[in-house]
Amino acid sequence: MTAHPALRLMLTLSLALGLALPLGAQQADLPFTAADIEAAQYNGGALPSGRTALTAKVQLLLDRSGTSPGVIDGFKGGMSQSALKAFERRNGLPQDGIMDPHVWNLLQAYATRPVTQSYTITQADAEGLVDSIPVDYAEKAQMTAMAHTSVAERLGERFHMDERFIQFLNPGIELVPGATIQVMAPNQPIRGQVARILIDKDNRRVAGYDANGRMLVDYPATIGSSATPSPVGTHDVRTVAVNPNYTYNPAVNFQQGDNDRKLIIPPGPNGPVGTVWIGLSKPTYGIHGTPTPSQLFQNQSMGCVRLTNWDAEELAGMVRIGGTTVEFLDSGVTIADATGSGTATSAPVAAIALPAEDEAQVDTPVPAQPLTLPDPLAPNPLAPNPLATSEPLPEAPQPAADPLADALGEALPDGFVVPLPADPS
């Protein structure tokens, strides 16, 4: 039977729209709550498609580990998969970017406290906002600050969340001072000293290592473009500026629109370089923040390296001027290649069995009283003291008869000495 022309048109449009949308957008975006995120458990297989409570939990745990997924939004996307791959690399697992029991068990080290929290919006959260940020640089230069445009955007940066995910977790709640909402619970910024930064152009990751070669942080990034590629080779960190102005100079960098003269764009999270500028010894190039953190893997840069503002701020607190090198790896060379890490082709142990959902958990019995052993380093009141006088020591009191002790004594050979416990050091 031939379909009606109008019906054929509707089917054609539906198919076209479905093919045009990302896979995650085609999935039913079913609602879930912060409590669902807390309760989410991994039961094997890859992370589910679409937006799920489990993916949001995994993103938060990756964030706490220093292996940033970018924005936390609950979607299984490119940045989250790249973070899983980086987490596998740092833990010596095969790098496939796919969730598995080994990764889940390692992530539990960062699940010692709740992954979500309640937050009451303050008056300060709603102050200093702007209506919008213009595209034209000349118009930007006329503003007093490249400030946040909404409470949701400001809180999204504070809690490492996509601002739309805040609305998703708090349906029907107006984001105004006094309102209590549910948000994610990231850790405070990681502290340490980054001596070496590796920039992986192919995988779009930026990793920081200490002087002993231990990876401290790993972030998703926008790294140059085909028209304006990032630098090559190794450079040094020369400057660090927090909340900087941005100097637009078309004679040195690029021309934006019809702007052919030098402009000073005021600071702010929505400025061209976000809230941080880490300048390199290669003139005009640096690592910096971005006003669009959710689009790191879709955007292109003018040769610099863009991170989320919160990742850039964390990294800025760990680099040292003149003491941190920045290496741009050639295309085809990964961080694993450069460090010789994460090249495993199989898991280090046999597959980890996950408990069945209905499997009863057996509690390990705990003794009523802890068992104790005598301290081998404690002084023995009956031992001879070389500093004492030559007066004879009084005889030790004789214990009462103990048949069990007598029997054991007869069973042991003469001269038997009970060995001291092993030195715990």
C-alpha positions, -999 to +999 in steps of 0.1 A: +000+000+000+014+034-010+016+059+019-001+092+017+022+120+004+019+140+036+027+109+057+057+102+035+069+138+041+066+135+078+085+102+078+112+117+057+116+147+079+116+125+111+144+103+097+164+133+085+161+150+119+170+118+137+201+113+116+211+149+120+210+147+158+238+133+180+232+098+193+228+111+229+201+136+218+181+108+201+178+089+234+149+096+257+161+122+282+144+107+312+144+127+344+165+117+374+174+133+407+205+138+429+193+108+450+194+087+418+230+098+412+240+088+447+223+054+443+236+047+408+257+015+406+277-001+378+266-036+368+289-042+338+292-032+302+297+002+286+280+033+300+245+037+287+237+061+259+219+093+265+219+112+299+219+089+329+226+091+367+254+066+364+273+087+338+269+118+360+284+099+389+313+085+369+320+121+355+321+134+391+345+107+403+368+112+373+368+150+381+378+142+416+406+120+404+422+148+385+412+132+352+387+159+340+357+150+319+352+187+312+316+197+321+295+173+342+262+168+323+253+132+326+258+125+289+282+098+276+301+120+251+335+125+236+350+144+266+339+117+291+352+089+269+385+107+266+387+111+304+380+073+308+409+066+284+432+090+303+422+073+336+430+039+321+464+053+310+474+065+344+464+032+360+481+009+335+449-004+320+442-010+282+431+023+268+397+019+251+377+046+269+350+021+278+337+016+313+346-017+329+348-033+364+385-024+368+378+013+362+348+013+384+366-002+413+395+022+410+371+051+409+357+041+443+388+056+459+371+090+451+337+080+464+343+083+501+318+111+504+285+120+486+288+129+450+260+155+452+252+183+477+226+208+486+234+245+479+215+276+489+219+304+464+232+336+479+227+373+470+263+374+458+255+347+433+230+369+416+251+401+415+274+414+388+257+396+360+253+409+324+225+405+300+246+390+272+280+389+257+283+404+222+302+386+195+320+416+180+353+425+198+347+462+195+315+458+214+331+436+240+358+464+245+330+488+255+318+466+284+331+468+319+334+431+324+330+398+306+308+386+334+285+356+338+251+360+321+230+340+347+231+324+381+231+290+364+262+298+344+280+311+375+271+280+396+279+257+367+315+269+367+317+266+405+304+230+405+319+219+372+285+214+356+268+223+324+244+251+333+215+231+316+223+202+339+217+224+369+182+231+356+177+194+348+184+184+384+162+211+398+130+212+377+106+240+385+130+258+409+138+294+401+175+301+406+172+331+428+188+340+462+174+318+490+165+289+468+181+255+478+192+233+449+210+201+443+244+203+426+274+180+421+302+179+448+337+182+432+368+184+453+388+215+460+415+222+434+444+197+433+476+211+447+512+201+437+539+213+413+537+205+376+571+203+361+561+190+327+530+195+306+522+172+276+498+183+249+482+155+229+468+171+197+452+139+184+433+130+216+428+166+227+442+161+262+466+181+283+484+162+311+506+176+339+534+156+356+555+163+386+593+162+387+592+124+394+571+117+364+539+112+383+507+124+365+489+149+387+462+162+363+447+155+329+422+178+311+402+179+278+412+208+256+407+226+223+441+226+206+445+249+176+428+243+143+438+234+107+439+270+097+457+282+129+476+252+143+492+251+177+529+254+181+554+225+178+582+215+201+589+223+238+584+257+254+584+271+290+558+288+311+567+325+312+536+342+327+505+334+347+477+359+348+444+353+367+413+371+355+433+390+328+424+416+302+427+404+267+446+425+242+433+421+206+459+430+181+451+421+145+486+430+134+500+402+156+473+375+159+442+374+137+415+397+125+380+394+140+352+408+118+360+443+106+381+451+136+414+463+123+428+481+153+441+472+187+414+467+214+415+459+251+387+435+262+380+436+299+384+405+322+358+380+331+348+343+327+332+351+293+363+368+279+382+353+250+407+337+273+384+330+302+396+335+338+433+324+333+462+330+309+493+308+312+517+324+287+544+304+270+579+313+259+565+310+223+552+346+218+514+351+217+507+315+226+494+301+259+471+278+278+439+295+290+402+292+299+371+294+277+337+310+279+321+278+263+333+248+284+307+224+270+321+230+234+358+222+240+357+193+215+336+212+190+354+245+190+387+255+173+412+279+186+437+303+171+466+281+180+464+283+218+452+256+242+417+261+258+406+244+290+375+249+311+380+279+334+381+257+365+407+233+350+428+263+338+426+278+373+437+246+389+466+242+365+477+278+370+481+271+407+505+242+399+529+255+372+560+275+380+574+303+358+606+291+343+601+257+360+574+241+339+580+228+303+552+225+278+556+199+251+533+199+220+534+163+208+535+157+171+504+143+154+505+105+158+523+107+191+502+102+222+508+110+259+512+072+264+539+071+237+558+101+252+557+087+288+558+049+281+528+045+302+494+029+297+505+006+269+489-025+284+469-047+260+451-067+287+439-061+323+466-067+350+443-093+368+415-116+358+381-101+352+365-087+384+332-103+392+304-079+400+278-089+427+244-097+415+218-071+423+199-095+446+230-111+461+231-108+499+261-091+513+278-110+542+292-089+569+326-098+583+323-104+621+342-080+643+356-092+677+341-076+707+375-067+720+405-059+698+434-084+701+466-070+715+502-082+717+527-069+742+549-040+729+583-055+722+599-021+727+583-015+762+608-018+791+608-051+810+606-044+847+623-077+855+653-073+831+687-063+846+694-026+844+731-018+837+727+016+853+715+001+886+736-006+917+750-040+924+724-047+950+706-080+941+672-077+926+643-089+947+629-122+936+599-119+912+566-131+928+558-167+919+525-171+899+499-194+912+499-229+898+486-231+863+480-267+850+476-256+814+508-235+814+527-264+830+515-288+803+525-264+776+559-259+792+566-296+792+556-298+755+582-271+744+619-279+742+644-263+766+656-229+756+626-222+733+621-184+729+589-169+715+599-147+685+591-110+687+566-096+662+580-084+629+592-048+629+562-028+614+586-003+598 
